[in-house]
Amino acid sequence: MTRTDVPYHLSRELLLHGILIFILLIIGWIPFNAPGDIIKWIIILVTSGLVYLLLILKIGKIEWNKRTAIFVFIIAAVFRLAAIPLNPVLSDDVYRNIWDGRVETKGINPYKYTPLDASIYHLRDDDIWKKINHPDYRTIYPPAAQIFSWASVKTSQIFSIDELISWKIWIFIVEMFGGYILYLGLKNAGRASFIIVYLWCPLSIVELYVSGHVDGIGIGFLAMSIGAVLLHRKLLAGFCFITSVWTKLLSLPAIVGYLLLNDKSRLLIGGILGLLWIIPYIDSGRYSIESLNRYEGSWEFNGVLHRALKIDDISYAIREKLSDRNDINPKMVGRICVASLAIFAGLFVAFFSKSFEITALWTLGSFILLQPTIYPWYILWLLPFLALFPVKGFIVWISLIPLSYEVLYTQALTGEWKENHIIQWLIIAPVIIVIIFEYIKTKTNQ
């Protein structure tokens, strides 16, 4: 093979992977009954995830140029636009976001009432309202998420389009723009081809554009923040990072990585500007965190390492020591322990690497790994950092985590939510093995 043959061969291979992922995603349009639909998406996600994993392993060899970049972005947009019309199957969280926006367009604070409250009875319908999960809870979503909920419902009213489609279009705008800023940063750092990690992830397409998770907006702003760091735009980086936090608090542990950056004054100013998102809800008081406290204190799913490390047992022991404070929820204590362990891991990595992206990735990755509740879309918050430092273990996790949706299949058949711990271990074990293998390989090469 001559040198001139190489770019053609690799471009053809890139096209092949794109076509395979697209075909698998298009299968999502084929209707099945409820249990069959869940199995369909599990097969689509795991199969396309493995195709994605194989592509990531070859990224470093791709001959990159302007034409390739345009192709990658066009295919990424096609993936997303093809998914937008589909109705959610694996999660119904999106209906709460739409409901919150509907409440806000009437000038009502979404933190004040539950969907069951008689005060907002007039907003109920037979579509969105009936699909809201846990309607006895006040909204859990932070201020930036609320503003985008309002914007999406306003957009649907102005242009007479479906509320669910309008919401997904807003996710598309923010998440793709975040991808573009991240690409400019990666290009500046000489790693342009790694934007594929962010743009072509099948799990991201399904969770953000079929299920419509608000995480898409937060991840988009996180991608903008990382791109801004690479472009030496620290003011923008600080603003976008805090905006990602105010969309969903999950990105907060990554702040440890930002502490390693120079010119912290501009980062701080940008972060302060990001606090402006909370102004419309400044009077919400305890209502704004009530549901968060309930969630943090009771929810559990996929928490393999959390269980293995007996973090809840430690939490109960701590509460016993605080015998006069029996009002403290043990799971809340456990989550504080997890956060502390993740920050410690981040500081440990920072001591040796002095790298913004490696520290942020491992702090956030450790935090998610140790959670008692790990829904598949939570892992997508690692994607912007993986475009900078593609840890194969985390990419394996992205490929295998859809298997945990088996719980929905069981629920559809039996009506009972029952986690399969064997499947959960089969998902996490390869992740840990690959991470350890990568670490040993890195140390050996040094």
Secondary structure as UniProt FT lines:
FT   TURN            3..4
FT   HELIX           5..26
FT   HELIX           27..29
FT   HELIX           34..58
FT   HELIX           59..61
FT   HELIX           66..83
FT   TURN            84..85
FT   HELIX           94..105
FT   TURN            106..107
FT   TURN            110..112
FT   TURN            115..116
FT   HELIX           118..123
FT   HELIX           129..131
FT   TURN            135..136
FT   HELIX           143..159
FT   HELIX           163..188
FT   TURN            189..190
FT   HELIX           192..194
FT   HELIX           195..199
FT   HELIX           202..205
FT   HELIX           206..210
FT   HELIX           215..230
FT   TURN            231..232
FT   HELIX           234..247
FT   HELIX           249..254
FT   HELIX           255..258
FT   TURN            259..260
FT   HELIX           264..274
FT   HELIX           275..281
FT   TURN            282..283
FT   TURN            285..286
FT   HELIX           287..298
FT   STRAND          301..302
FT   HELIX           304..308
FT   TURN            309..310
FT   HELIX           311..321
FT   TURN            322..324
FT   TURN            326..327
FT   HELIX           330..353
FT   HELIX           356..369
FT   HELIX           376..382
FT   HELIX           383..386
FT   TURN            387..388
FT   HELIX           392..400
FT   HELIX           401..405
FT   HELIX           406..414
FT   HELIX           421..445
//
